[in-house]
Amino acid sequence: MYNPQETAERIRVLCSANNVSENKMLQASDAGVRTLQNMKTSMPSCDKIAKIADYFNVSVDYLLGRTDNPEINR
């Protein structure tokens, strides 16, 4: 089972590492400004997760905690 809090933390770390605000990233990803806050209780839709992964050029599996490797396997 996926842990939405872990996913939110990975996204926050990516924001910090890329010197981008959470709000800017969420806007660019067409996600609501409360998306990360809402992850305390639920996982966002797969399309939002995919858009955030695309924004940072990391795999969805990385955001979901299925791997510690952020690279996309194509």
ZIRAHU-V908514 format. One record per helix or strand of 3 or more residues. SS is the DSSP state (hx for helix, st for strand). FROM is the first residue (numbers start at 1). LEN is the number of residues. Records with the same first field share a line. If there is no record, write none. Layout:
SS->FROM-LEN / FROM-LEN
This chain:
hx->4-14 / 22-7 / 35-4 / 46-11 / 60-4
